[in-house]
Amino acid sequence: MPPLPYRRVPLAPPTIEYLAGLTKKVMPDVEIELIDGNFTAVLPEEIDADLVGISCKTPTVSWGYRFADALRKRGIRVVLGGMHPTALPEEAKAHADAVVVGEAESVWSEVLQDAGRNKLKPFYYGERLPLENLPLPLIGHLKGPYKYHSIFTSRGCPYGCESCSLTWFFGQKVRYRPIEEIVKEAKLLPEKLGYISDDNIWVGDTQRAIDLFNALKDLKKKWFAFGCLQTLQSSLGDKLLKTAREAGLIELWVGRETYRETYSNRKIEKEQEEMIKKMRGYGITLILPVMLGGRTDTLDDFEKLVELADRLKVSVHPGLLVPFPGTKLYEKYKPFLYKDRSWEHYNGAYAVFEHPILSPQVREEKFYQVSLELLSLGRLFKHLLEIPLTDFPTAHSYFSMRQLAVHQAMKAAYQKWQRVNFKILPSPLPSTLEGED
């Protein structure tokens, strides 16, 4: 797992733990080493292996490519997979012996068998299979100061949001894991706090989500997760929140909305506000990740985000809008992307596309200023006091650890930005401005 270009989160990376479990299912006697570049410094010349798999997101893929290139020079075969290689498989193939496109469960056995025969194919195209009888992740083999592990309960999303990778990667149809298999895996998680890594914990079937939370109650664990507010507007909304809270849900990250499309609409914001109050009434802490800096955004939108946080009394985590490869937004913004911005810049702290009015420096500095205001120690302490005492100390220590880490990382990043200041920036082709609304 390549290192992230921003703060290190003490979450054991689930992808390679699942792949390790899948590998053991196919080849029980194979020797496996799991390496998380976020906490283990590793050099290509230190690797002793027949085959190396690297799972890449867009912000980490440049590191993955460099590491893969160095391994292949030594004669070590490399398989690349993950969101970014799936979106741009031809690009990834230039750095790998094979690329897994999509989900790995349907093709990983074939990859390993072909590697054993020294006959790797250039591409392996994963199918979207039912999520039944999946191998258990290989927990305990990673070295690192991990505070929690994660589990997923479904894949797919029917919404197809413009900036989201979820639908094109996992499909528009929601596939659910059997609840009894989820509970079996959840029992293996060593910590009292866990992360349900679905992009929407209760997408699609609300009654199924209620049944899942009922099944998790006896584990006496605390959970944080991602979800949406729309589901709470259904007739089962209150029952869902009650059951989720009883199962240990302490914090929900709601969407990755863009400010202009969501919160500049007073009617939508009013509906969101009602759902937020309802969640708070059940003792669930809410975090709002909000995207800023789109081509139609203004500096006023940045300022209004602070007003929104005060009005809703929630913790808001801003980020600059990122058109990730594979999304509808990427195709829409492709003519405006800065050609000299590498994939490392696609992490939500850099302007990676041309804006009709605002320069990259203006957008980036405003992002840092707003972020530091929203993540100020005073605000963090205020939100900490709002967490129910019934969740002490797990929820309080988790919130403090994560929020303080984000605060420090943002402060350090802004200081670095001020030193570098990005004085020389690439420009898009002049023709790309034609025909834009």
C-alpha positions in Angstrom: 0.0 0.0 0.0 1.7 3.3 -1.1 2.0 6.1 1.4 -0.6 8.9 1.3 0.7 12.3 0.4 -1.0 13.8 3.4 -1.6 12.8 7.0 -1.2 9.2 8.1 -4.3 7.7 9.6 -3.8 4.8 12.1 -6.3 2.7 10.1 -5.1 -0.7 8.9 -5.4 -0.6 5.1 -8.2 -3.0 4.4 -7.4 -3.7 0.7 -4.2 -5.5 1.2 -5.6 -7.4 4.2 -8.5 -8.6 2.1 -6.1 -9.5 -0.8 -3.9 -11.4 1.6 -6.9 -13.4 2.7 -7.9 -14.1 -0.9 -4.4 -15.2 -1.7 -4.4 -17.6 1.2 -7.7 -19.1 0.0 -6.2 -19.7 -3.4 -2.7 -20.7 -2.3 -2.7 -21.7 1.4 1.0 -22.4 1.5 2.2 -19.2 -0.2 4.4 -16.8 1.9 2.9 -13.3 2.2 4.3 -10.1 3.5 2.0 -7.0 3.9 3.6 -3.6 3.7 1.9 -0.3 4.4 4.1 2.5 3.1 2.4 4.9 5.5 4.1 3.4 8.5 6.9 1.2 7.1 9.7 2.8 5.2 10.5 0.4 2.3 13.0 0.6 -0.5 12.6 -1.4 -3.8 16.0 -3.0 -3.3 14.8 -4.4 0.1 12.0 -6.4 -1.5 12.6 -10.2 -1.9 9.5 -11.6 -3.7 8.3 -13.5 -6.7 5.4 -11.2 -7.2 4.4 -7.8 -5.8 0.9 -6.3 -5.8 0.4 -2.6 -5.4 -3.0 -1.1 -4.8 -3.2 2.5 -5.9 -5.5 5.5 -5.5 -5.0 8.5 -7.7 -3.0 10.5 -5.1 -0.7 7.5 -4.4 -0.3 6.1 -7.9 2.8 8.2 -8.8 4.6 6.6 -5.9 3.3 3.2 -7.0 4.6 3.7 -10.5 8.0 4.7 -9.3 8.2 1.7 -6.9 7.0 -0.7 -9.6 9.5 0.6 -12.1 12.3 0.0 -9.7 11.1 -3.5 -8.8 10.8 -4.5 -12.5 14.4 -3.3 -13.2 15.4 -5.9 -10.6 13.4 -8.6 -12.4 10.5 -8.7 -9.9 7.1 -8.9 -11.5 4.5 -6.4 -10.5 0.6 -6.4 -10.5 -1.1 -3.0 -10.2 -4.7 -2.6 -9.1 -7.1 -0.3 -7.4 -9.2 2.7 -8.4 -6.7 4.6 -10.5 -5.3 1.6 -12.6 -9.0 0.6 -13.2 -9.7 4.1 -14.5 -6.5 4.3 -16.6 -5.4 0.8 -17.3 -3.2 1.6 -20.3 -1.3 4.2 -18.3 -0.8 1.7 -15.4 0.3 -1.1 -17.8 3.4 0.9 -18.7 4.6 0.3 -15.1 3.4 -3.2 -14.5 3.5 -6.8 -15.8 -0.2 -7.0 -15.3 -3.1 -4.7 -14.3 -6.2 -5.8 -12.5 -9.2 -3.8 -13.7 -12.1 -3.6 -11.3 -12.7 -6.0 -8.4 -10.2 -8.7 -7.8 -12.2 -11.6 -6.4 -13.1 -13.1 -9.8 -9.6 -12.9 -11.3 -7.1 -13.1 -8.4 -6.8 -16.9 -8.6 -6.1 -16.6 -12.3 -3.4 -13.9 -11.7 -1.6 -16.1 -9.2 -1.8 -19.2 -11.3 -0.5 -17.3 -14.4 2.3 -15.8 -12.3 3.3 -19.3 -11.2 3.5 -20.4 -14.8 5.3 -17.2 -15.7 2.5 -16.3 -18.2 0.9 -13.2 -16.8 -1.6 -11.5 -19.1 -1.4 -7.7 -19.6 -4.9 -7.1 -18.1 -7.4 -9.0 -15.9 -10.9 -7.7 -15.9 -12.8 -8.4 -12.7 -16.5 -9.2 -12.6 -18.9 -7.9 -10.1 -19.8 -11.0 -8.2 -22.2 -11.6 -5.4 -20.5 -10.8 -2.1 -21.0 -14.2 -0.5 -18.4 -16.6 1.1 -15.7 -14.0 0.8 -12.4 -14.9 2.5 -11.7 -13.3 5.8 -9.0 -10.6 5.8 -5.5 -11.5 7.1 -5.5 -9.4 10.3 -2.4 -9.1 12.4 0.2 -9.3 9.7 0.7 -5.6 9.2 3.2 -3.6 11.1 2.1 -0.2 12.3 0.6 1.8 15.1 -3.0 1.0 14.1 -5.8 2.1 16.3 -8.7 0.6 14.3 -9.6 -1.7 11.5 -12.4 -1.6 8.9 -15.1 -3.8 7.4 -17.3 -3.4 4.4 -20.9 -4.5 4.1 -21.9 -3.7 0.6 -20.7 -2.4 -2.8 -22.3 -0.2 -5.4 -24.4 2.9 -5.4 -27.5 3.9 -7.4 -26.9 7.7 -7.2 -24.1 8.2 -9.8 -22.9 11.5 -8.4 -20.8 13.5 -10.8 -17.6 13.6 -8.7 -17.9 10.2 -7.1 -15.9 7.1 -8.2 -18.2 4.6 -6.5 -20.8 3.9 -9.2 -18.4 3.4 -12.1 -16.1 1.2 -10.0 -18.6 -1.0 -8.1 -21.7 -0.5 -10.3 -25.1 1.1 -9.9 -26.7 -2.0 -8.4 -26.1 -2.4 -4.7 -24.7 -5.8 -3.6 -24.9 -6.8 0.0 -22.8 -9.1 2.1 -24.7 -11.7 4.1 -25.2 -10.2 7.6 -23.9 -13.3 9.4 -20.6 -13.1 7.4 -20.2 -9.5 8.4 -20.7 -10.3 12.1 -18.2 -13.2 11.9 -15.6 -10.8 10.4 -16.5 -8.0 12.8 -15.7 -10.3 15.8 -12.1 -10.6 14.5 -11.5 -6.9 14.7 -9.2 -6.5 17.7 -10.2 -3.0 18.7 -13.3 -1.6 20.4 -13.6 1.0 17.6 -14.2 0.0 14.0 -14.7 1.7 10.7 -17.5 0.6 8.4 -15.9 1.5 5.1 -19.0 1.6 2.8 -19.3 4.9 1.1 -23.0 4.8 2.3 -23.7 2.5 5.2 -27.5 2.4 4.6 -27.7 2.8 0.8 -30.7 1.1 -0.9 -32.4 -1.2 1.5 -33.2 0.6 4.8 -34.7 -2.5 6.5 -31.6 -4.4 5.6 -29.5 -1.7 7.3 -31.7 -2.0 10.4 -31.2 -5.8 10.4 -27.4 -5.3 10.1 -27.3 -2.9 13.1 -29.4 -5.2 15.2 -27.0 -8.0 14.4 -24.0 -5.9 15.5 -25.4 -4.8 18.8 -24.1 -7.8 20.8 -20.5 -7.1 19.8 -20.4 -4.0 22.0 -18.2 -2.1 19.6 -18.2 1.5 18.5 -18.4 2.4 14.8 -17.8 5.4 12.5 -19.0 5.3 9.0 -20.1 7.2 5.9 -23.8 7.7 5.0 -26.4 10.0 3.4 -29.1 12.1 4.9 -31.7 11.3 2.2 -32.3 7.8 3.7 -33.3 9.4 7.1 -36.3 11.1 5.4 -38.0 7.7 4.9 -40.7 6.3 7.2 -38.0 4.1 8.7 -35.6 6.9 9.4 -36.1 7.1 13.1 -35.9 3.4 13.6 -32.7 3.3 11.5 -31.1 5.9 13.7 -32.2 4.3 16.9 -30.9 0.9 15.9 -27.6 2.3 14.5 -27.0 4.1 17.8 -27.8 1.0 19.8 -25.3 -0.9 17.6 -22.6 1.6 18.5 -22.6 4.1 15.7 -21.0 7.2 17.2 -20.0 9.3 14.1 -21.3 9.6 10.6 -19.5 11.3 7.7 -22.2 12.6 5.4 -21.5 12.7 1.7 -18.8 14.6 -0.2 -21.0 17.4 -1.3 -20.0 20.5 -3.3 -21.0 23.6 -1.5 -22.6 25.4 -4.5 -24.7 22.4 -5.6 -25.9 21.5 -2.2 -25.7 24.2 0.5 -26.3 27.2 -1.6 -29.8 25.9 -2.2 -31.7 27.0 0.9 -34.4 24.4 0.5 -31.9 21.6 0.4 -30.0 23.0 3.3 -33.2 23.3 5.4 -33.9 19.6 4.7 -30.3 18.7 5.6 -30.5 20.8 8.8 -33.6 18.9 10.0 -31.9 15.5 9.4 -28.8 16.8 11.2 -30.8 17.8 14.3 -32.5 14.4 14.2 -29.1 12.6 14.2 -27.8 14.8 17.0 -30.9 13.9 19.0 -29.8 10.3 18.8 -26.3 11.1 20.0 -24.6 10.6 16.7 -21.8 13.0 15.8 -21.9 14.4 12.3 -19.0 15.3 10.0 -19.6 17.2 6.8 -17.0 16.8 4.1 -17.6 19.7 1.6 -15.9 20.3 -1.7 -14.9 23.8 -2.8 -13.3 25.5 -5.8 -15.3 24.2 -8.7 -15.3 26.2 -12.0 -18.5 28.0 -11.0 -17.5 28.6 -7.4 -16.6 32.0 -6.0 -14.6 33.2 -3.0 -17.8 34.0 -1.3 -18.6 30.2 -1.3 -15.5 29.6 0.8 -16.6 32.2 3.4 -20.1 30.9 3.4 -18.9 27.4 4.4 -17.7 28.8 7.8 -21.2 30.3 8.2 -22.7 27.0 7.4 -20.7 25.2 10.0 -21.8 27.7 12.6 -25.4 27.6 11.5 -25.6 23.8 11.5 -23.3 23.4 14.6 -21.3 20.6 12.9 -17.7 19.9 12.1 -17.0 20.6 8.5 -14.0 19.2 6.6 -13.4 21.2 3.4 -11.4 20.1 0.4 -10.8 21.4 -3.1 -12.8 19.7 -5.7 -10.9 16.9 -7.4 -11.9 15.4 -10.8 -10.7 11.8 -10.3 -10.1 9.7 -13.4 -13.2 7.5 -14.1 -15.7 10.0 -12.8 -18.1 12.1 -14.9 -16.5 15.2 -13.4 -13.1 14.1 -14.9 -14.5 13.9 -18.4 -16.2 17.3 -17.9 -13.1 19.0 -16.6 -10.6 17.2 -18.7 -10.0 20.1 -21.1 -9.2 22.4 -18.2 -6.8 20.2 -16.2 -3.3 21.6 -15.6 -1.0 19.4 -17.6 2.0 19.8 -15.3 0.1 18.8 -12.1 1.0 15.2 -11.3 -1.4 12.7 -9.7 0.1 13.5 -6.3 -1.7 16.9 -6.5 -5.1 15.2 -6.7 -5.5 15.0 -2.9 -8.0 17.8 -2.3 -5.4 20.5 -1.3 -4.4 21.6 -4.8 -6.2 23.4 -7.6 -5.7 21.0 -10.5 -7.9 22.7 -13.1 -8.3 26.1 -14.6 -10.9 28.5 -13.2 -12.4 31.3 -15.3 -11.6 33.9 -12.7 -9.7 32.6 -9.7 -6.0 31.7 -9.9 -4.8 28.4 -8.4 -2.9 30.4 -5.7 -6.0 32.3 -4.7 -8.1 29.1 -4.4 -5.4 27.2 -2.5 -4.7 29.9 0.0 -8.4 30.5 0.6 -8.8 26.7 1.1 -6.1 26.7 3.8 -7.5 29.8 5.5 -11.0 28.4 5.7 -9.7 24.9 6.7 -7.7 26.3 9.6 -10.7 28.4 10.7 -13.0 25.3 10.7 -10.3 23.1 12.3 -9.3 25.7 15.0 -8.6 24.3 18.4 -11.5 26.3 19.9 -14.0 24.8 17.4 -12.6 21.3 18.0 -12.9 21.6 21.7 -16.5 22.8 21.4 -17.4 19.8 19.2 -15.6 17.5 21.6 -17.8 18.7 24.5 -20.9 17.9 22.3 -20.1 14.1 22.2 -22.4 12.2 24.6 -20.7 11.1 27.8 -22.1 7.7 27.3 -19.4 7.2 24.6 -16.6 8.2 26.9 -13.7 7.5 26.4 -13.7 5.8 23.1 -15.5 8.4 21.0 -13.8 11.3 22.7 -10.3 9.9 22.3 -11.0 8.9 18.7 -12.3 12.4 17.9 -9.4 14.2 19.6 -6.8 12.0 18.0 -8.2 12.4 14.5 -9.1 16.0 14.6 -5.9 17.1 16.2 -4.0 15.2 13.6 -5.9 16.9 10.8 -5.4 20.3 12.5 -1.6 19.8 12.7 -1.3 18.4 9.2 -3.3 21.3 7.7 -1.2 23.8 9.6 2.1 22.2 8.4 0.7 22.0 4.8 -0.2 25.7 4.8 3.3 26.6 6.1 4.8 24.6 3.3 2.5 26.2 0.8 3.5 29.6 2.0 7.2 28.7 1.5 6.7 27.3 -2.0 3.8 29.5 -3.1 3.6 27.9 -6.5 4.9 30.9 -8.3 5.1 29.1 -11.7 2.0 27.2 -12.8 1.0 25.6 -16.1 -1.9 26.9 -18.1 -4.5 24.9 -20.1 -4.7 25.3 -23.8 -6.4 28.5 -24.8 -9.0 26.7 -26.9 -10.3 25.0 -23.8 -12.1 28.2 -22.7 -14.3 28.1 -25.7 -17.9 27.0 -25.2 -17.8 26.9 -21.4 -20.9 28.1 -19.6 
